[in-house]
Amino acid sequence: MLTPSPASARPPAPGAAPVGPAPATPAPATPADVGPADVGPAEVRSRAIRSWYTRSWRAGGGDVAAVLLFVLLGRTSHHEGGAVAGFVVAAWPFLVAVLTAWVTLGAWARPWPPTSLRAGAATVATTVTLGMLLRHLAGGGTPASFVAVATTFLTLFLLGWRLAARRLARRATRS
């Protein structure tokens, strides 16, 4: 942003001495004037951290939604829908497992972006393993067929939404 100079100030002719006030000097930058090229390392880091946390919360929401959908479809397919208490009993082992995956496996820690397939694979492994263990300890059944169906569903959905998000992000950058 430049400070305006009087209209009478004209550039001097080549070889002539300047007449009138000094040329305009840059005014100090205000926060509104700071663009991407003008930000310092601290602001770049701050923006990156905010973006990373935003992606983390979205990824966490996607994972929780996948687990809830798994429980809902499972209970519906076995005609066990309706009772909220039954839904909670079926969901809690897998919700605890997916949240544990986020905390212990570092799905929130760099260098794995939370929406990466690597973070998704770690989340799937922890969610299935710990979810089955908690379900078994709570007295729920864990027959091989259930383990296979749960592993397949959670793998498809915990990785699937990440793949869909990557595809949408690529499309958005092309536009």
FENZI-V288836 format. One record per residue. N is the residue number from 1. RES is the residue in one small letter. SS is DSSP state (h for helix, s for strand, l for the rest). Layout:
N & RES & SS
N & RES & SS
//
This chain:
1 & m & l
2 & l & s
3 & t & l
4 & p & l
5 & s & l
6 & p & l
7 & a & l
8 & s & l
9 & a & l
10 & r & l
11 & p & l
12 & p & l
13 & a & l
14 & p & l
15 & g & l
16 & a & l
17 & a & l
18 & p & l
19 & v & l
20 & g & l
21 & p & l
22 & a & l
23 & p & l
24 & a & l
25 & t & l
26 & p & s
27 & a & l
28 & p & l
29 & a & l
30 & t & l
31 & p & h
32 & a & h
33 & d & h
34 & v & l
35 & g & l
36 & p & h
37 & a & h
38 & d & h
39 & v & l
40 & g & l
41 & p & h
42 & a & h
43 & e & h
44 & v & h
45 & r & h
46 & s & h
47 & r & h
48 & a & h
49 & i & h
50 & r & h
51 & s & h
52 & w & h
53 & y & h
54 & t & h
55 & r & h
56 & s & h
57 & w & h
58 & r & h
59 & a & h
60 & g & h
61 & g & h
62 & g & h
63 & d & h
64 & v & h
65 & a & h
66 & a & h
67 & v & h
68 & l & h
69 & l & h
70 & f & h
71 & v & h
72 & l & h
73 & l & h
74 & g & h
75 & r & h
76 & t & h
77 & s & h
78 & h & l
79 & h & l
80 & e & l
81 & g & l
82 & g & l
83 & a & l
84 & v & h
85 & a & h
86 & g & h
87 & f & h
88 & v & h
89 & v & h
90 & a & h
91 & a & h
92 & w & h
93 & p & h
94 & f & h
95 & l & h
96 & v & h
97 & a & h
98 & v & h
99 & l & h
100 & t & h
101 & a & h
102 & w & h
103 & v & h
104 & t & h
105 & l & l
106 & g & l
107 & a & l
108 & w & l
109 & a & l
110 & r & l
111 & p & l
112 & w & l
113 & p & l
114 & p & l
115 & t & l
116 & s & l
117 & l & h
118 & r & h
119 & a & h
120 & g & h
121 & a & h
122 & a & h
123 & t & h
124 & v & h
125 & a & h
126 & t & h
127 & t & h
128 & v & h
129 & t & h
130 & l & h
131 & g & h
132 & m & h
133 & l & h
134 & l & h
135 & r & h
136 & h & h
137 & l & h
138 & a & l
139 & g & l
140 & g & l
141 & g & l
142 & t & l
143 & p & l
144 & a & h
145 & s & h
146 & f & h
147 & v & h
148 & a & h
149 & v & h
150 & a & h
151 & t & h
152 & t & h
153 & f & h
154 & l & h
155 & t & h
156 & l & h
157 & f & h
158 & l & h
159 & l & h
160 & g & h
161 & w & h
162 & r & h
163 & l & h
164 & a & h
165 & a & h
166 & r & h
167 & r & h
168 & l & h
169 & a & h
170 & r & h
171 & r & h
172 & a & h
173 & t & h
174 & r & h
175 & s & l
//
